[in-house]
């Protein structure tokens, strides 16, 4: 029996979305756990793939079991093999169905991080992130509805191909739960900053007091409302606090702020921005921020919330989708679609006493979460390797 882990989907995701993604981090965490367990695994990668990130070079050293393929649907599996798909998208589910038809006796396991389309309402503010005709709300709405319709029509047929389905939240599990599933369960997700060493970077000492906002270049993370609320916060109270945004280049930030009528002078004086950062730099940012501002409109889990907690920081957090499952009652939740609600939360955490109280809760919850991650990881590995 061979256990094959699909890494081609991670390559696709991180090429399209950004250098680091939650699904990619999850995949690398599972690979590390399987290796630590002593499982004999083979990683399916594209022809010509060369590990780029430090974490990839660590997990995939020279001589490691990389299996190269142009398309996993054309790979020859044997009847006793297990194919593990840790970063499922709609495209990979469609491929899983083809693999099942070709290799009827093998086992296919998959981790589904969210039930697309996981953002349950259309948001015209997504137009901030687009150029040309896609800036028009009717065009975006048509694309949103088309994706939702196609996905919902095809999803149930695709998912029948899977022998086991793992999810990273109860929210996703309930969205998937139907009679055609053979086996389904969910396991708490681990975090890439769990063991990361914070790395200082040029300019870190000049950042001062800052609120952290991660993956700002992705529409679902809701940067527009975050910027509006932050500007209003600065006009309401006397504060030197800055907003630090990762995952976005400066020109895109200026463009979004300009469309929101936020002056360039305000952005230059109060907003820091960084493109995609590695885990060491991100860990430093978490460890030294005032708190994390996480306003996502839809998540299968909400990995940045976990990363902040494991760094000892609280989160001003969206209450949408699966996000409250990560930390329960210890965080301050807001409505991601309401700028007034976001501002209310920012004013709450501007009070040092309120911030200190939430930090105390984080310290207590962090121990519980780490125990849960360890236990769930043990069970997940057993379900994969079949011991």
Phi, psi and omega in degrees: 000133175247142174253112179259132177247124180284117174251354181296324180294322176298318177303315180296312183299314186281346170282321184277320190261313183168168187300322179235133176231160178299318180294322178294317178297320178299314181301313181295326176294320178293319178301315179298317181296319178295320177295316178298327179287342181092011180290143177271103185241154176236133184258122178276118180230165178286156172302135179085359180295133175230124179304128183252312184286150177305320181293326177290319179295328177291318183279337186232063180291171177305135180087359179287168189277068174272129178245119187264139181206150175281330183202124185293341178291339180264359181284144181270108175262156174261168187293337181267359185285156172243128172253121181252121181252094188275352183225075188282135168236175177300321180296320182287330175294321176297322177294322180300324179294320177295319179297320179298316180297325182278327184231078190295332187266348182285169178252137179236119178247147182215146172256121179253116187276332174203160179262095183293146000273114191283343174274111194277358176218146180286141181235110180301338181292347176298340180296341178302332188264003186240160176241167175064217185294334181288353174286343182280127183303319179299324179292316178297320180296319179298317179296318179300312182291322179297314180298317181295316181296310181298315183297315182294326180289323186266340191301313185296326177291320179297316190288342177297340183286346188267137177276325176222139176240125173252139173236166181256006177202156175292328177304312180290321179302314182292327178291334182265341195293108177207171192294340183278353178279133179281322186201133180211141174202168178232152183225139180297138185274144174272174186234140178292340178272001181306318181240013183287145176264120180301134181241120178290151184223160180305130180092355183297323182291340182265003184290329181069209178278125184215151171263135183263136176228118186257153177056044185294343181278358181258127187305322184293345181280348166074040182297324183306309180292329176297318178295317180299313181294321180294318178298319178295322177302314182295334178276340183272323186231159177276105183214145175261006185296143176249166172252123180251119186245131174255164174076024180210139176272162189297320182296319178294321177298314178301319182296315180294314180298320179299319179293338178267006181064030175266120186299147177299327180297322178293315179300315181296325183274334190236348187239123174262146178220145179221144173287193184298133185245155180279175187295326180295315179293318179297320178299319177298317181297317177299314185295335186247003179280166173287311173195169176267133173258109185236102190248026185302143181272349179190127181219145171283338176215292183114056186304319180302329177297314178297318180299319179296314181298317179291344174265003177082021182242147177276174185223133165270115206230141172295142177263010182280152173052228189275352192305316181298342178294334186295317188232352179068225192278353192282345184260164176263117186259145178226166175277115184298338183266004183239113177297324179297319179295319179296316179298319178303316179294321179293322176294323178299313183278354172288340176280120184299329179292317177297318179298316180298320178298314180293326178295320178300318179296321179299316181299321179289319183289329183302319180296317180296316182297316181297323176294318180295319178300313181299316181293313181296326178297319178301314182292318180300313181299319179297320180294328180284310187277344174076028179274000000 
